[in-house]
Amino acid sequence: MSWSSYASFLVFALVLVLIPGPDFAVVTRNTLAAGRRRGRWSAIGVTASNAVQGSIAAAGLGALITRSQPLFEMIRWAGVAYLVYLGVQAGRSAWRGSYPPLAGAPASTPGQALTGFRQGFLSNITNPKVLAFYLAVLPQFLGPSASVGMLLAFALSHAVLSLAYLIVLVGALNRMRVLLSRRRVRRWLDGLTGVALLGFGARLAAESA
């Protein structure tokens, strides 16, 4: 492994991180719904899932999962169901248009951290494309003879990049939260988020394993 290959991987991983996907939608909605604390814990949940899947891929277990058609399909359809569930929730929220005042949803509300972490973790862990990324992309930068430790270092680097980006996103959204939490804007954002999540679910459902 050379530093140039590592730098190339970081650039490639950063580009992928910046492309909005289900994790972006979940972190955005949680930040707008309950503030910085829940948004940050959503980001931590996404990162924890990235670390788990990266470790699985580095240990060689990921290849077994992708080769097991029933298991891979089960993960894929669980991801579809969860994205649809979150999308429907966002859509219902937009339809009802009933939101508490900004001061009525403090960042310290009990359970916000756990809710944020759970949603971030589940949205990522049920997306088989994340595991496929680690299995397909890492060898391109490391070669077939790379050690488990090197594979893990690359995978965790991607997880750290993802966390850094999502934390910056949470901070930016939180600063704009007063504006974005206006009823009309919030309904529009919830509707857009719901459509996006349903779209991600539909795309995942349409993809062949």
KAVEN-V642312 format. One record per backbone hydrogen bond with DSSP energy under -1.0 kcal/mol. NH is the residue of the N-H (numbers start at 1). CO is the residue of the C=O. If there is no record, write none. Layout:
# KAVEN-V642312
NH & CO
NH & CO
This chain:
# KAVEN-V642312
6 & 2
7 & 3
8 & 4
9 & 5
10 & 6
11 & 7
12 & 8
13 & 9
14 & 10
15 & 11
16 & 12
17 & 13
18 & 14
25 & 21
26 & 22
27 & 23
28 & 24
29 & 25
30 & 26
31 & 27
32 & 28
33 & 29
34 & 30
35 & 31
39 & 35
40 & 36
41 & 37
42 & 38
43 & 39
44 & 40
45 & 41
46 & 42
47 & 43
48 & 44
49 & 45
50 & 46
51 & 47
52 & 48
53 & 49
54 & 50
55 & 51
56 & 52
57 & 53
58 & 54
59 & 55
60 & 57
61 & 56
62 & 56
65 & 61
66 & 62
67 & 63
68 & 64
69 & 67
72 & 68
73 & 69
74 & 70
75 & 71
76 & 72
77 & 73
78 & 74
79 & 75
80 & 76
81 & 77
82 & 78
83 & 79
84 & 80
85 & 81
86 & 82
87 & 83
88 & 84
89 & 85
90 & 86
91 & 87
92 & 88
93 & 89
94 & 90
95 & 91
96 & 92
97 & 93
104 & 101
105 & 102
109 & 106
112 & 109
115 & 111
116 & 112
117 & 113
118 & 114
119 & 115
120 & 116
121 & 117
122 & 118
123 & 119
124 & 120
125 & 121
126 & 122
127 & 124
130 & 127
132 & 128
133 & 129
134 & 130
135 & 131
136 & 132
137 & 133
140 & 137
141 & 138
142 & 138
143 & 139
146 & 143
151 & 147
152 & 148
153 & 149
154 & 150
155 & 151
156 & 152
157 & 153
158 & 154
159 & 155
160 & 156
161 & 157
162 & 158
163 & 159
164 & 160
165 & 161
166 & 162
167 & 163
168 & 164
169 & 165
170 & 166
171 & 167
172 & 168
173 & 169
174 & 170
175 & 171
176 & 172
177 & 174
180 & 176
181 & 177
182 & 179
186 & 182
187 & 183
188 & 184
189 & 185
190 & 186
191 & 187
192 & 188
193 & 189
194 & 190
195 & 191
196 & 192
197 & 193
198 & 194
199 & 195
200 & 196
201 & 197
202 & 198
203 & 199
204 & 200
205 & 201
206 & 202
207 & 203
